[in-house]
Amino acid sequence: MNNKNQSSIISLVLLLIIVGIGLLWFKPNWDKVRALQVTEKARQETLKTTQKTLDDLKLAQAEIADSSEIDQEMVLTSIPENFNQDLLISDLNRIAKETNVNIGSVSFSAPTTSSETIKRATINMSLTGGNDELIRFLKGIENNSRKITVKSITVQYGQIEEISRINFNLSMETYFQNAL
């Protein structure tokens, strides 16, 4: 009987050792599986969001496709697919030259993490010119092919050698589409 008890105890100890070794061996793999499940869940959510954005863009494309080619070009010109900061600076510089206004500074702030289809960028400009030049510059902004909205104007009057000059700061917004 004593031999049987010893044999049972040895079997129990060996079983506990095997279970312990098994747990130690499977535990890292179990953690990896759980981490992969969390990653897969996050990717599924990203896929759903991307699919919704794609569906929205396809719907917008279908609406644009119903219009003429000229209308499509006007939409892409007024709200381009990328921010195109260099083209925007070129447009603003051209309008300033045409209206005899001197650009002091230009600054931009565009969102980088927004998931909206149409994004909004802020433009702040410091300009110098006369009253008539200011009006012509604003008309040039209004007539520009790219959609630019003037949000605020700050005006300071000054006089340099009998010539009336105005310093004005413009705060404007422009729009661009998310590129696929």
LINZIPE-V12840 format. One record per pair of residues at least 6 apart in sequence whose ideal C-beta (glycine too) atoms are under 6 Angstrom apart, sorted by the first residue. I is the first residue (numbers start at 1). J is the second residue. If there is no record, write none. Layout:
i=I j=J
i=I j=J
This chain:
i=56 j=117
i=64 j=72
i=77 j=145
i=78 j=146
i=78 j=147
i=79 j=147
i=79 j=175
i=79 j=177
i=80 j=176
i=81 j=177
i=81 j=179
i=82 j=179
i=83 j=110
i=83 j=176
i=91 j=144
i=95 j=140
i=96 j=103
i=99 j=133
i=99 j=136
i=99 j=137
i=99 j=140
i=100 j=133
i=101 j=127
i=101 j=129
i=101 j=133
i=101 j=137
i=102 j=128
i=103 j=127
i=104 j=126
i=105 j=126
i=106 j=125
i=107 j=124
i=108 j=121
i=108 j=123
i=109 j=122
i=110 j=121
i=111 j=119
i=117 j=178
i=118 j=175
i=118 j=177
i=119 j=176
i=120 j=173
i=120 j=175
i=121 j=174
i=122 j=173
i=123 j=172
i=124 j=171
i=125 j=170
i=126 j=169
i=127 j=168
i=128 j=165
i=128 j=167
i=134 j=168
i=141 j=148
i=147 j=175
i=148 j=172
i=148 j=174
i=149 j=173
i=150 j=172
i=151 j=171
i=151 j=173
i=152 j=171
i=153 j=168
i=153 j=170
i=154 j=169
i=155 j=166
i=155 j=168
i=156 j=167
i=157 j=166
i=158 j=165
